[in-house]
Amino acid sequence: MPQLVIFASGSGSNAENIVRYFLNKPQIRVSGLCTNRPDAYVIERMKKYDIPVLVFNRNDLHEITKVDDWMVQKGADWIILAGFLWLMPARLIQAYPNRIINIHPALLPNYGGKGMYGHHVHEAVIANGEKQSGITIHYVNNEYDRGETIFQATCPVEPDDTADTLAERVHDLEYRHFPAIIEQEVMKGIHNE
């Protein structure tokens, strides 16, 4: 059974949505969550589901193998980035080839890259007068938001939108599509083995 480890840095609504989705899918399991913020609300969310959590710092991720070792202990087959803002180290990308999936709150290749996350993205989309925005689910490589696109979904940008109102529409797309696309890719990976 494929094991997912989620990486998240913030409140964790996407992470919780993924955990809930896979509760009734016995063929795929969320076996842990990694966060770089000891105060992240995602930790509280995971307690409800008895999901083990690893809190780590930049050194743990980039210089030593604390994160790697914990993921091996959890049997991780896939890494899911759900609001995790650090670049993944090359050794993890090599250890999980085409098995690290991220979601971005815009239609890549536009509005991606370092510093383009959350409200920064929505504000830029509105400031540039875009008529639509959406989500991009993609594989992770060694550059921010440059991995191969798996799936995109769009929503309109309304003339009176604020970053908050656009964010709500984009979040709806994330909740609706991210878990199903993860499941699709994991199952595809099983069939290709």
C-alpha positions in Angstrom: 0.0 0.0 0.0 1.5 3.3 -1.0 2.3 5.7 1.9 2.1 9.4 1.6 4.0 11.9 3.7 2.6 15.5 3.5 4.8 18.6 3.9 3.0 21.7 5.1 4.0 25.0 6.7 0.8 26.7 7.7 -2.8 26.2 8.8 -3.0 22.9 7.0 -6.5 23.0 5.5 -5.2 21.3 2.3 -3.3 18.7 4.3 -6.4 17.9 6.4 -8.5 17.7 3.2 -6.0 15.1 1.8 -6.0 13.1 5.0 -9.9 13.0 5.1 -10.0 12.0 1.4 -7.7 9.0 2.0 -9.4 7.8 5.2 -11.9 5.8 3.1 -9.4 4.7 0.4 -7.7 1.6 1.8 -5.3 1.4 -1.1 -3.4 4.6 -0.2 -2.5 5.8 3.3 -1.2 9.1 4.7 1.5 7.9 7.1 2.9 11.2 8.4 3.3 15.0 8.1 6.4 17.1 8.1 6.4 20.8 9.0 9.1 23.4 9.4 7.1 25.5 11.8 6.6 24.3 15.4 3.6 26.7 15.7 1.9 25.6 12.5 -1.8 24.9 13.0 -1.5 21.9 10.7 0.0 20.1 13.8 -3.3 20.5 15.6 -5.3 19.3 12.6 -3.2 16.1 12.4 -3.9 15.2 16.0 -7.5 14.5 15.2 -6.4 11.7 12.8 -3.5 10.3 14.8 -1.1 11.3 12.0 2.5 11.4 13.3 4.2 14.8 12.8 7.9 15.6 12.4 8.9 19.2 13.1 12.2 20.0 11.5 14.5 23.0 10.7 16.4 24.0 7.6 19.5 22.1 8.8 17.5 18.9 9.4 16.2 19.1 5.8 19.3 20.2 4.0 22.4 19.2 6.0 21.6 16.1 7.9 19.3 13.1 7.2 16.8 13.6 10.0 13.9 14.1 7.6 15.0 11.3 5.2 15.4 8.9 8.1 11.9 9.7 9.5 10.3 9.2 6.1 12.0 5.8 5.7 10.7 4.9 9.1 7.2 5.9 8.0 7.5 3.9 4.7 7.1 7.0 2.6 6.6 6.3 -1.1 5.3 9.7 -2.1 5.8 13.3 -0.9 2.9 15.7 -1.1 3.6 19.4 -0.7 0.5 21.2 0.6 1.5 24.7 1.4 5.2 24.0 2.0 7.4 26.9 0.9 11.0 25.6 0.9 12.8 24.2 -2.0 13.2 20.4 -1.7 16.8 19.2 -1.5 18.2 17.5 -4.6 18.8 14.2 -2.7 15.0 13.9 -1.9 14.1 14.7 -5.5 16.5 12.0 -6.6 15.1 9.6 -3.9 11.5 10.2 -5.0 11.7 10.7 -8.8 8.3 11.8 -10.1 6.9 11.0 -6.7 6.9 14.6 -5.2 3.7 16.5 -6.0 3.0 20.2 -5.3 0.0 22.4 -5.7 0.3 26.1 -6.7 -2.5 28.7 -6.5 -2.1 30.0 -10.0 -1.9 28.9 -13.6 1.8 28.1 -14.0 4.2 29.0 -15.7 2.7 32.4 -14.7 2.9 33.7 -11.1 5.3 31.1 -9.9 8.8 31.1 -8.4 10.4 32.1 -5.1 8.2 34.5 -3.1 5.0 33.7 -5.1 2.7 32.0 -2.7 -0.7 32.7 -1.1 -1.9 36.3 -1.2 1.3 37.4 -3.1 0.0 35.3 -6.1 -3.6 36.5 -5.9 -2.5 40.1 -5.6 -0.3 39.8 -8.7 -3.0 38.1 -10.7 -5.5 40.9 -9.9 -2.9 43.7 -10.4 -2.1 42.4 -13.9 -5.8 42.4 -14.9 -6.0 38.6 -15.5 -9.5 37.3 -16.5 -8.9 33.9 -15.0 -6.7 32.2 -12.4 -6.8 28.7 -10.9 -4.5 25.9 -9.7 -1.6 23.9 -11.0 -0.7 20.5 -9.7 2.8 19.6 -10.7 5.8 17.3 -10.1 8.6 18.9 -8.1 12.1 19.4 -9.5 15.0 21.5 -8.3 13.4 24.9 -9.2 10.4 26.6 -7.6 7.2 25.8 -9.6 9.0 24.5 -12.7 8.2 20.8 -12.5 6.1 19.0 -15.1 2.4 20.0 -14.9 0.0 17.2 -14.1 -3.3 19.1 -13.9 -4.8 22.6 -14.1 -8.2 24.0 -13.2 -9.4 27.5 -13.8 -11.8 30.0 -12.1 -12.8 33.5 -13.2 -11.2 36.6 -11.8 -14.1 39.0 -11.1 -13.8 42.7 -11.6 -14.4 43.4 -7.9 -12.2 40.6 -6.6 -9.8 41.1 -3.7 -6.9 38.8 -2.9 -9.2 37.2 -0.3 -12.2 36.6 -2.5 -10.0 35.2 -5.3 -8.2 33.0 -2.7 -11.6 31.5 -1.7 -12.4 30.5 -5.3 -8.9 29.1 -5.7 -9.1 27.2 -2.4 -12.3 25.6 -3.6 -10.5 24.2 -6.7 -7.6 23.0 -4.4 -10.0 21.1 -2.1 -12.0 19.6 -5.0 -9.1 18.5 -7.2 -5.8 17.9 -5.2 -6.7 14.7 -3.4 -8.2 13.1 -6.5 -5.2 14.0 -8.7 -2.8 12.6 -6.0 -4.8 9.4 -6.0 -4.7 9.3 -9.9 -0.9 9.7 -9.9 -0.2 7.2 -7.2 -2.4 4.6 -8.8 -0.8 5.3 -12.2 2.6 4.7 -10.4 1.4 1.4 -9.1 0.3 0.2 -12.5 3.6 1.3 -14.1 5.8 -0.6 -11.6 
